[in-house]
């Protein structure tokens, strides 16, 4: 049985003037790296966008992170017994068996990450009149959704319900230095008869950048929870969502939805390797301007340097888009995802986690 199996995703993506992830003051998030200011998009923001992509574009079960967990269990109780008059109380009592309390006004004390299968299992126990805490706990542990296994679950009230995340997503940073700018705007009062002055004045802070995005998936962790076949499907769905999703902050203002400039995916049998060191020295604009091509060159050169000096070369590599052919032949995104799913399935074949 393989002891280690990881899939690393490296994405270079250019976004135009935008503010896709804001801090508490409304400014685009930033970070200091390599001694200069970089644009930043938090991992939480991109993971939320990925979960929404799962729900819309894949057949995988997607969990809900909510304070209304009792409502989800109640819906399942009523689906099993439409005439049940005490469904609301039964749902709350079912959650109490796993130390999660809920009230009518604010729901649970904290967000609860729960799959539809788990809500149904709790409902079945409630309808049966079960009072065994261990059975309710088992219902909340079995049948997790794919994104629950990928991103983990933390239940402060009962640590036995926790899942370790099989995926790690880095904060995306620009490959180069950035400087935030301000858009000064006015809004006209359509009913104002006096033509002087505006009805509203304001500013929006923004920046533009070529981002380096990185994520890794522990395939054996996925297989342990979901089985080998679904693990391969989940890796593909994760990759597709990571490539094509985008946080929606200020999207109506900037229409900043773009696709990656280049993608590099590796299957590793030693450890995950984040290649952000390629951009520790901020990339300078290329001879013909722009950062995308220079970023591709820096990524390819750094990856080869790391493999030669420190880490093993990947067991398999895939690239999408031009500029990274030194690492692997380029192909379409669909062909790459098909090949990745097959490679993961083959790697797990005969190596199922016992």
N, C-alpha and C positions, 0 to 999 in steps of 0.2 A: 504494500500500500504506500502510495506517495505520502510523504510527511509534510510537504509544502507545495502549494500551487497558488500562484497569484497572477492576476491580470492587471497590468498597469495601463492607464489611459493618459496620454499626453496630447493636449490640444492647443494649437495657436489660433487665436480668433481676434480679428480686428473689429472694434465697435466704433461707430461714428460719435459725434457729440451726443452725450447721454448722461443719465443719472440713474442707473439701473439698481443701485443699492445705496441707500442713504443712511447717514448716522442720525443721532438724536437731534441734530441741529438742521437737518435737511440737506447737508452737504454730501457729495459723493464720498464713499469710504475710501481711505487711503492707507498706505503703510510705508514706513521707511525700510528700504532694503538696498544693500550695497551702498549705503551712504546717501541715497537720493530718494525723493518722494515718488511713490508708485501709486497708480490707480489700484483699487482692490474691490473685489466682490466676495462677500463672505460665503463660506461653504454652506451655511444654513440657508441662505437665499437661493443658492443653486439647487440644493437638495429639495427644497419645497417645490421649485419649478419642475424638478425631475419627477417627483411624486405625482404632480398634476399631469405630466406627460404620460406616466404609467397608466393612470386612470383613463386617459383619453385614447391612447394608441396601442395598448397591449392587452391581451386577455388575462394577464396576471391579476390575482386578487390584490387589491390595494387597501391597506388599513386606514382607519380614521384616527387622527389625534384630536381628541375633543374632551370637553367637560360635560358633554351630554351623552356619556356612555350608557347611562340608564335608559335614555330614549331609544338607543339602538337595540338594547336588550328587550325593551318593551315592545318594539316593533316585531321582533322575532317571536315573542310570547303570543302576540295577537295573531301572527301568521299561523301559529300552531293551534291556538284556541281563540277564534274570533269573538266568542261570547264572554271571554274572561273579563270580569269587572274589576279585578284587583291586579291587573297587569302592571300598573305603575308601582305599587308596593312590592310586588313580586320581583320586579326588575331591580329595585333598590336593595331588596334583601339579598338577591343573588350576588350583587357586588359587595355587600357587607361580608359575605363569606370569604372574600379575598382581601378584607381590610380596606375596601374602597367605599367611602360614604358619599352620598349624593343628596342634595336637597332641591326643592322646586325652583328656587330663585337663581342660584349660581351653579347648580350642577355639582360635579365633583370638586374637591379642593384643588386638584391639579389636573392638567391634561392627562388623559388616559389614551394610550395607543392600543387599539383593539381591532382585530380583523372581523369580517362578517361571519366567518366560520366560528370564531370564539364567542361572538355575541349569540349565535344560534345555539352553540353548545351550552352556554349558561342558561338560555331560555328553556332548553329541553330539560335541564335539571330542575329548574324552577317549576315547570309544569308537572313534572313527576313528583314534586313535593320533597325532593332530596334535601337533607340537612347536613350532609357530610362535607365538611370544609375541604378535605383533600380532593374530593371529586370536582369541586368548583375550581380549586387551584389547578388541577390537571386540565380542566376545560380551558383555562386562561393561558396555559402553556402550549398545549397542542395546537396544530393547524394555524401557525402564524402566517401572515401575508408576506409576500416576497419583499416588500419594502420594509417591513418590520425586521426581518432577518438582515437585510442590507444595512439599515441605518440604526438598528438597535432599539431597545425599549428600556426605560428606567421607571420603575414604580417604587417611589420612596416608601410607601406604606407597607410594601411586601417585596423584599429584594429577591425572593425566589421566582418572581415573575419576570425578572430582568432578562434581556437578551444582549449578548455582546454583538456589536455591529460587525458584520462581515465586510463592510465597505468603509473606506476612509476617503474623504473628499477634502482637498486642500483649499485654502482661500486662494482665489485667482488673483494674480498680480500682473501689472503691466511689465513688459520686457524692457521698458525704457522709462526715463524720468517723465513725469507729467506736471502740469501746472493747471490747477482748476481755474475755470473762467466763469463769467457771470453773464446771463442773458437778461437784459433789462426789457420789460414788456409793459404794455398798457392795454387796458380793456375799455371799450367804448360802451357807454350807456345808450342803448338803442332808443330809449324814450326821452332822452335829454334834448331839449330844444336849443339850449345854448351851445354853440359849436366849439366853444373854448374849453380846454381842460379834458381830462380823461376821467372815466368812472372809477378806474382802479389802476394803481401802479404796483409793480412788483419786480422781483428778480428771481432767477432760477440758476443755481450753481451746477456746473457740468464739467466733464472732461471727455477726451477721446483717447483710445489706446489700442495697442495690440496686446492681448492678454495671454499669459501662459496658464493653462488650466490642467490640473492633475488630480487623478483619483486612482484608487487601487481596490481590488476585490479579493478577499481571501476565499478562494473557490472551495476549499475543503470545509470551511465553516458553513458555507451555503449548502453543500452537499449533505452535511450532517443534519441540518434542519429540514431541508426540502427534498432530499434525494438527488441522485446524480442527474437524472433527466431534466427535472425542473431547475436544477442548479445551472445547467448549460443554457436553458431558455432565459433564466434570470440574468445571467451575465450578458447575454445579447441585449435583453431589454434595458439593462443598466447602461450598456454602451450606447445604445440608440438614444436613450433619454439624455445621457451626458453630452452627446454630440449636438443634439438638435433642440434642447430646451434652452430657455433663457428667462431669468427673472423679469418681472413686468414693471418694475419701478419707472415711473414717468414715461412709460411707453407711448401713451397718447400724445405726449408733448414732443417726443424725439423720433418716434418710429424707427427705433434703433435695432430691430431684429436682424441679425446677420447669421451666416453660416461659417463654420471654421475655415481658416486658410489652409491648415494642414493638420493631420491626425497621425499619431504614432502609437501603436498598441503592441504591448509585449506580453508574452506568457513566460513567467519566471518560476523557477523551482528552488530559489534560494531565499530571496527577500524582496519586498517592494523597493523600488528605487525612484525617488522623486528627482527629476533632472532640473530643478529650479536653479541649480548652481550655474547653468548655462547663461543665466541672466544676472548673476551677482554683480558683474560689471555691466552697467546699463548699456543696452544696445544703442548704437548711433545710427542715424539715418543712412540708408544705402546711397550708392552713387547717384541713383535716379530718384532719390527721395523715398520716404516711407520706411516703416519698421518691419513689415511682414517678412520680406525676403531675407533681411539681415537676421531676423529672429530664427527663421528656418535654418540658416547656415550655422548659427550659434548652437542651436539645439543638436543638430547632427554632429557637429564637431565635438561638443561636450560629451554626448552619449558615447561616442567611440573612445574618447579619452578615459571615461569612467570604466568602460568594459576592459580596456587594455591594462588599467592600473589597479582597479579595486574590486569590481564585481564581475561575476560570470556574465557572459553574453546571454541574452534571453534564449529560452528554448525555441520560441517562435516569435516572429515579428511581422507586423502588418503596417502599411502606411496608406493614407488617403490624401490626395492632392499632390501637387508637385513640390519639389524642393527637399524631400527627405529620402530620395531614392538610394542614398548611400547607406541607409539603415535597412530598407526593404523595398521591394518593387511596389509602385503605386497602383492602387485599384480603386474602384468606386466604393462609396460608403456601404452600399447594400452587399456587394461582394465581400467586403472586409468583414461585415457582421456575420454573414453566412459562414465564412471560413473560420471566424473566431468561435462561433457556436459549435461547429464540428470539431475544432481542435480541443475545446474544453470537454466535449462529450467523449472524444477519443482518449483524452488524458485521464478521465474518470473511469472509463470502461475497464472493468476488472480490478479497479482500485477503490471500490466503494468503501465509505467509512463504516466501520463495524460498530 
